[in-house]
Amino acid sequence: MVRKEVHVYTVAGLAHMQGRFGSDTGLVLGAGAETHLTEHVTLGGELLHHQVSDFDGTGESFSMNTLTGRLNYRF
């Protein structure tokens, strides 16, 4: 029997960015969802927003969004 539920979740954490011109730590915020297609197969997705303000004291701020999709097989 296939489950008819959708699992929705939120994400909060730290992001560390490093490059040629320095490194710094910022925030990650996001949300995702996952549902069963069959008893063993799930389909999910996640949207994350990464933000670093005043990167390594330069006054520059960076932000980036990532969208991830996934198909899982559960043994």
N, C-alpha and C positions, 0 to 999 in steps of 0.2 A: 504494500500500500504506500502511495506517495504522500508525503507530508504536505499540507497546504499552508504552511506557515512561512512568514517572511521575518527574518531577524534583522532589525535595524539597530545601528550602534553609532556612537560618537567617539571621536579620537581627540586627545589633547596630549601634547608632549613637547619635548625639546628637539631642535634640529641644529646640527653643527655643520657649518659651511666652511670650506677651506679651499684656497686657491693660491695662485702665484703672488697675490698682493696682500695676503693675510688670512685670518680665520676669525670666526665669531660664532656665537650661539644665539639662536632665536626660538620662535614658537612654531608649532605645527598644530593646526586645528582642522577637523574634518568630520565626515560622516560616511557611512557605508550601509549596504544592505546585502543580504544573501538569502536565497530560497532554493528549495529542492526541485529539481526537474524530474528526477527518479529517486528511488530509494537510496542509491549510491552516488548520484551526480547532483552537484549544487552549482548554481550560477550566482555570481556576486559582483559588486562594484564598489569603489571607494573614491571619494573626492577629498583631497587634502590641500590645504593652503599653508605654505611655508612663508614665514616673515622674519627678516632680520633688519633691525633698525640701527642706524649709525655703525655700519660694518667696520669693525676693527678701528673705530675712532676716526674714520674718514668723512663722516657726515652723510654718507650714501646709505640709502635703504634699499633692500631687495625683497621682492616677493615672487613666489612661483606657485602655480597650481598644478597638481598632478591628478590625473584621472586614470584609475586602474580597473580593468575588468578581469574576471577570472572564472575559469571553469574547473571544478574540482571533482576528483573521483575519490570516494571514501570507501576504504576496504572494510 
